[in-house]
Structure formats: structure tokens, C-alpha cells
Amino acid sequence: MTEGRLLAVLGAGVMGETVLSGLLRAGWTPDQIIATDRRPDRQLELHEAYGVRMVSNAEAAAQADTIVVVVKPQDMRALLTEIAPVLKPGALVVSLAAGVDIASIEAQLPEGTAVVRVMPNTPAQVDEGMAAISPGAHSEPHHLERVTEILSATGRVLTVPESYQDAVTAISGSGPAYLFFVVEAMIEAGVHLGLPRDIATELVVQTMLGSAKLLRETGEHPTVLRERVTSPGGTTAAAIRQLEDHKVRAAFIGAMEAARDRSRQLAEDARRNGSV
């Protein structure tokens, strides 16, 4: 926990609340965090749930040492315009806005402002997130350490060059959706094979969870673990052959390339349309 510092979450929607609640679970106290939301009912809800003070964006920018911006890309320009004139000197701005590049953010803030860009993912809601962070032109090692500390409250953190962020978006940012898609398909297959849906769901979800834990804790290559399950001429080999025949591996590569390209396109559209 960072002592003596005030953190602001600007835009306490799903991901903003995830960061906020994760910090509190990690040992931060409500008086170390302030938050903003434009809906009065949401402000009341967050204050009652977590005890944090709800303020305006301008108040947050004037008071906080670390500003975590969690808004939609199309709302970023207006927000930065609002906070730039009152930003506390030496403040660190952390952006969780997908597709908004660091240079565009820095251009709207006072000269020399430290900016760190983040691509989180939704498993952060259960403290198993994967966040990739990238430093801006004025970010120093202690800024990255601060962001790592903040995001470690909701999972793992990896520092990458900003040029990797579109690929990160395609892999871990969108990744939960691919896995949920596979889980859906496996459950439907279980039902098709005659299992009750609740039993199929329990089998698939626990298998997914256990397999991920096995992969993480053994540190072995997924090919090695897959081959241990795949006996020559056995049931798994028959299933894998079907997946290969249907080019599932190639489909995943193509899907992630499409996600990366769409991330690049959204960023370009935002720059061209003046969103940031």
C-alpha cells in the first residue's frame, strides 16, 4: 500500500469499480481513494458500498497524486480537457482507455506529465486479471512501480512497450471472450452427448480452471501437457484430429489477428475524428 498518497478513479464503471474494490481488499483505506461518476445514483451506490469520497473530475485532478482514467475512448478528450488545467503538479495519469495512445493523452496534459497506458481484462473482477502496462515519454521507473502496485491488487502485471498494446488487446484484453466461447461450445457438446446441462457446465468449468492452474503451477509447455493426455489411438487423439481437420488452431490465429487489426483501426479512427 502506498502511504501518504491519494488515488483517484475517474469513471467508476465496471472496471473502475474493479480497481477500487481490489485496492480496498489489498489493504488500502477509503480515505486514500476518491472516485468520480457522472450519475448521482451511482455516486451514492459507490459511497455506501466502499466508503470512498465521491467528487467531481476537476476536484479529483486537483487533489490526487495518481489519476486512474477509466472512461470510453470517445469520452477521453472531454475528460482530459476538463482535468488538464487543474491537474496536481507531479501527478501520474494512468489510462485504461482502450485504443488511446500515450502521445495523444500527453498532448492534452501539461508538459512533462507522466502517463502510463494499461490494457486490463475482466478477470480482474475476481483478482485474477492480466494487465499490460506501457510507460509514456515522461514516465520513470517509480511510476511503473506505482502502477504495478495498484494493478497487482487485481491480478498480474506485465510491462511491455506500447507498440505491443494492440497485440496485448487481441490476446489478453479480448482473451476471456475466446475462452468463454470455447466453454460454451464444450457445454453444448456435453448436452448433445446426453449430459444434463448443469453437469456439463460443472465438468467444463472445473476442467478449464484446473487446466489453467496445472499450466501455471507446473510451468510446462502446453504441448507437453496436451501430449500427456493424448494416448496414441485413444479418445483424446480422435478429438484432437477433428480440431486439426477443422483448422481450429488457424482459426484462433486469424481471430486474434482480426482483433489486433481492429484495435489499430479504432485508435486510428479516434485520432482522425479528434476523440483524443
C-alpha positions as a printed NumPy array, in Angstrom:
array([[  0.   ,   0.   ,   0.   ],
       [  1.31 ,   3.432,  -0.952],
       [  1.387,   5.573,   2.18 ],
       [  0.526,   9.249,   2.112],
       [ -0.761,   9.273,  -1.439],
       [ -4.253,   9.915,  -2.749],
       [ -5.547,   7.94 ,  -5.729],
       [ -8.492,   8.956,  -7.885],
       [-10.56 ,   6.674, -10.092],
       [-12.171,   8.763, -12.833],
       [-15.101,   6.815, -14.227],
       [-16.164,   4.211, -11.678],
       [-17.966,   1.846, -14.049],
       [-17.319,  -1.894, -14.038],
       [-13.548,  -1.727, -14.488],
       [-13.204,   1.404, -12.361],
       [-15.074,  -0.274,  -9.519],
       [-12.913,  -3.372, -10.018],
       [ -9.743,  -1.325,  -9.414],
       [-11.317,   0.484,  -6.469],
       [-12.593,  -2.64 ,  -4.715],
       [ -9.356,  -4.521,  -5.41 ],
       [ -7.3  ,  -1.821,  -3.725],
       [ -9.52 ,  -1.92 ,  -0.656],
       [ -9.193,  -5.712,  -0.475],
       [ -5.415,  -5.286,  -0.766],
       [ -5.287,  -3.066,   2.307],
       [ -5.862,   0.457,   1.064],
       [ -8.248,   2.503,   3.179],
       [-11.244,   4.501,   1.876],
       [ -9.576,   7.791,   2.796],
       [ -6.767,   7.023,   0.33 ],
       [ -9.131,   6.777,  -2.651],
       [-11.56 ,   9.186,  -4.278],
       [-13.765,   8.43 ,  -7.267],
       [-15.967,  10.099,  -9.846],
       [-19.055,   9.166, -11.799],
       [-21.469,  11.438, -13.639],
       [-24.579,   9.613, -12.344],
       [-25.749,  10.731,  -8.885],
       [-27.299,   7.328,  -8.098],
       [-24.033,   5.608,  -8.954],
       [-22.105,   8.04 ,  -6.746],
       [-24.339,   7.175,  -3.803],
       [-24.069,   3.455,  -4.521],
       [-20.254,   3.518,  -4.531],
       [-20.014,   5.675,  -1.418],
       [-22.331,   3.37 ,   0.509],
       [-20.582,   0.223,  -0.721],
       [-16.972,   1.284,  -0.168],
       [-16.954,   4.441,   1.944],
       [-14.884,   6.374,  -0.607],
       [-15.468,  10.066,  -1.203],
       [-17.18 ,  10.891,  -4.498],
       [-16.04 ,  14.151,  -6.112],
       [-16.019,  15.917,  -9.477],
       [-13.345,  15.195, -12.086],
       [-11.781,  18.611, -11.502],
       [-11.66 ,  18.097,  -7.729],
       [-10.055,  14.694,  -8.209],
       [ -7.407,  16.063, -10.575],
       [ -6.551,  18.896,  -8.184],
       [ -6.143,  16.585,  -5.18 ],
       [ -4.879,  13.182,  -6.275],
       [ -1.289,  12.07 ,  -6.822],
       [ -2.399,   9.257,  -9.133],
       [ -5.28 ,   9.646, -11.582],
       [ -6.675,   6.363, -12.943],
       [ -8.771,   7.186, -16.013],
       [-11.356,   4.522, -16.825],
       [-13.608,   6.034, -19.49 ],
       [-14.67 ,   5.114, -23.011],
       [-12.215,   6.239, -25.717],
       [-14.757,   8.678, -27.157],
       [-15.031,  10.405, -23.766],
       [-11.295,  10.814, -23.252],
       [-10.823,  14.18 , -24.991],
       [-13.55 ,  15.888, -22.964],
       [-12.228,  14.435, -19.724],
       [ -8.628,  15.463, -20.377],
       [ -9.784,  18.959, -21.338],
       [-11.601,  19.159, -18.005],
       [ -8.746,  17.988, -15.784],
       [ -5.672,  19.403, -17.569],
       [ -5.92 ,  22.962, -16.156],
       [ -6.205,  21.75 , -12.549],
       [ -4.011,  18.652, -12.578],
       [ -1.907,  18.448,  -9.435],
       [  1.78 ,  19.111, -10.234],
       [  3.722,  15.854, -10.441],
       [  0.574,  13.742, -10.749],
       [  0.697,  10.411, -12.567],
       [ -2.062,   9.739, -15.111],
       [ -2.914,   6.071, -15.699],
       [ -5.133,   5.366, -18.715],
       [ -7.277,   2.247, -19.012],
       [ -8.999,   3.592, -22.143],
       [ -8.674,   1.009, -24.918],
       [ -7.013,   2.151, -28.125],
       [ -5.976,   5.608, -26.901],
       [ -2.24 ,   6.03 , -27.418],
       [  0.026,   7.712, -24.893],
       [  1.134,  10.536, -27.202],
       [ -2.48 ,  11.643, -27.694],
       [ -3.006,  11.78 , -23.929],
       [  0.279,  13.58 , -23.266],
       [ -0.583,  16.193, -25.906],
       [ -3.636,  17.273, -23.881],
       [ -1.942,  17.393, -20.497],
       [  0.612,  19.815, -19.022],
       [  4.107,  19.401, -20.447],
       [  6.067,  16.698, -18.629],
       [  3.073,  14.842, -17.181],
       [  3.844,  11.187, -16.526],
       [  1.391,   8.871, -18.338],
       [  1.149,   5.077, -18.175],
       [ -1.145,   3.151, -20.516],
       [ -2.838,  -0.038, -19.321],
       [ -4.701,  -2.879, -21.011],
       [ -6.564,  -4.801, -18.278],
       [ -9.022,  -7.654, -18.625],
       [-12.242,  -8.686, -16.911],
       [-10.876, -11.493, -14.673],
       [ -9.591,  -8.593, -12.561],
       [-13.09 ,  -8.69 , -11.065],
       [-12.059, -11.863,  -9.199],
       [ -8.438, -10.75 ,  -8.61 ],
       [ -7.123, -12.903, -11.466],
       [ -6.658, -10.171, -14.047],
       [ -3.817,  -9.756, -16.53 ],
       [ -2.766,  -6.15 , -17.046],
       [ -0.114,  -4.977, -19.509],
       [  1.344,  -1.534, -18.782],
       [  3.397,   0.772, -21.006],
       [  5.355,   3.877, -19.979],
       [  4.976,   7.28 , -21.597],
       [  7.718,   9.725, -22.558],
       [  7.906,  11.206, -19.056],
       [  7.341,   8.033, -17.03 ],
       [ 10.127,   6.924, -14.729],
       [ 10.71 ,   3.554, -13.047],
       [  8.967,   4.671,  -9.865],
       [  5.835,   5.493, -11.895],
       [  5.754,   1.96 , -13.305],
       [  6.307,   0.58 ,  -9.816],
       [  3.333,   2.575,  -8.562],
       [  1.07 ,   1.343, -11.354],
       [  2.261,  -2.23 , -10.832],
       [  1.409,  -1.942,  -7.136],
       [ -2.065,  -0.613,  -7.926],
       [ -2.933,  -3.248, -10.523],
       [ -1.377,  -6.117,  -8.585],
       [ -4.373,  -5.774,  -6.27 ],
       [ -6.479,  -7.362,  -9.031],
       [ -4.076,  -9.822, -10.649],
       [ -0.796,  -9.977, -12.518],
       [  1.017,  -7.092, -14.198],
       [  3.464,  -7.113, -17.101],
       [  5.396,  -4.134, -18.51 ],
       [  5.546,  -4.017, -22.327],
       [  6.475,  -1.45 , -24.986],
       [  3.459,   0.491, -26.193],
       [  3.941,  -0.975, -29.673],
       [  2.778,  -4.309, -28.216],
       [ -0.53 ,  -2.974, -26.911],
       [ -2.633,  -3.875, -29.959],
       [ -1.396,  -7.462, -29.744],
       [ -1.986,  -7.474, -25.98 ],
       [ -5.547,  -6.301, -26.62 ],
       [ -6.044,  -9.218, -29.003],
       [ -4.562, -11.812, -26.624],
       [ -5.439, -10.951, -23.024],
       [ -7.817,  -7.995, -23.4  ],
       [-10.231,  -9.91 , -25.623],
       [ -8.958, -13.31 , -24.479],
       [-11.624, -14.045, -21.857],
       [-14.267, -13.926, -24.606],
       [-12.439, -16.603, -26.609],
       [-12.256, -18.889, -23.591],
       [-15.911, -18.307, -22.739],
       [-16.697, -19.17 , -26.36 ],
       [-14.821, -22.476, -26.002],
       [-16.594, -23.183, -22.705],
       [-19.958, -22.518, -24.37 ],
       [-19.103, -24.934, -27.173],
       [-17.93 , -27.655, -24.801],
       [-21.063, -27.36 , -22.662],
       [-23.259, -27.604, -25.762],
       [-21.281, -30.661, -26.838],
       [-21.876, -32.21 , -23.42 ],
       [-25.617, -31.66 , -23.747],
       [-25.5  , -33.09 , -27.274],
       [-23.77 , -36.176, -25.854],
       [-26.591, -36.695, -23.368],
       [-25.412, -34.91 , -20.213],
       [-27.718, -32.637, -18.206],
       [-26.673, -29.005, -18.73 ],
       [-25.733, -28.4  , -15.085],
       [-23.45 , -31.446, -15.048],
       [-21.873, -30.47 , -18.383],
       [-21.284, -26.955, -17.061],
       [-19.613, -28.187, -13.857],
       [-17.394, -30.594, -15.796],
       [-16.274, -27.969, -18.3  ],
       [-15.732, -25.073, -15.893],
       [-13.702, -27.124, -13.418],
       [-11.708, -28.682, -16.255],
       [-10.885, -25.206, -17.602],
       [ -9.942, -23.931, -14.136],
       [ -7.867, -26.992, -13.257],
       [ -6.066, -26.997, -16.598],
       [ -5.106, -23.322, -16.235],
       [ -3.807, -23.974, -12.719],
       [ -1.83 , -27.005, -13.902],
       [ -0.289, -24.945, -16.694],
       [  0.618, -22.119, -14.307],
       [  1.958, -24.207, -11.441],
       [  3.979, -26.759, -13.428],
       [  5.458, -24.201, -15.803],
       [  5.489, -26.845, -18.52 ],
       [  4.811, -26.119, -22.168],
       [  1.152, -26.641, -23.138],
       [  2.227, -29.074, -25.854],
       [  3.849, -31.307, -23.234],
       [  0.744, -31.248, -21.053],
       [ -1.514, -31.914, -24.036],
       [  0.571, -34.886, -25.15 ],
       [  0.338, -36.422, -21.685],
       [ -3.429, -36.54 , -22.058],
       [ -3.267, -37.792, -25.644],
       [ -2.658, -41.529, -25.757],
       [ -1.887, -42.946, -29.229],
       [ -5.091, -44.119, -30.851],
       [ -7.155, -43.015, -27.867],
       [-10.208, -40.833, -27.334],
       [ -8.274, -37.584, -26.966],
       [ -6.284, -38.272, -30.133],
       [ -9.549, -38.745, -32.027],
       [-10.853, -35.426, -30.705],
       [ -7.634, -33.529, -31.462],
       [ -7.665, -34.861, -35.018],
       [-11.119, -33.364, -35.509],
       [ -9.918, -29.983, -34.198],
       [ -6.932, -30.088, -36.548],
       [ -9.107, -31.14 , -39.507],
       [-11.361, -28.141, -38.822],
       [ -8.294, -25.86 , -38.62 ],
       [ -9.153, -24.636, -35.139],
       [ -5.564, -23.55 , -34.491],
       [ -5.541, -21.44 , -37.677],
       [ -8.941, -20.005, -36.773],
       [ -7.616, -18.797, -33.417],
       [ -4.625, -17.148, -35.067],
       [ -6.907, -15.471, -37.609],
       [ -9.291, -14.321, -34.891],
       [ -6.522, -12.701, -32.873],
       [ -5.073, -11.035, -35.958],
       [ -8.542,  -9.603, -36.64 ],
       [ -8.758,  -8.31 , -33.06 ],
       [ -5.315,  -6.705, -33.342],
       [ -6.211,  -5.056, -36.657],
       [ -9.493,  -3.773, -35.222],
       [ -7.64 ,  -2.303, -32.242],
       [ -5.328,  -0.443, -34.613],
       [ -8.287,   0.769, -36.667],
       [-10.18 ,   2.057, -33.628],
       [ -7.128,   4.006, -32.497],
       [ -6.699,   5.495, -35.969],
       [-10.394,   6.403, -36.132],
       [-10.134,   8.111, -32.749],
       [ -7.164,  10.208, -33.884],
       [ -8.811,  11.099, -37.179],
       [-12.117,  12.062, -35.551],
       [-10.477,  14.077, -32.805],
       [-11.692,  11.86 , -29.949],
       [ -8.274,  12.23 , -28.365]])
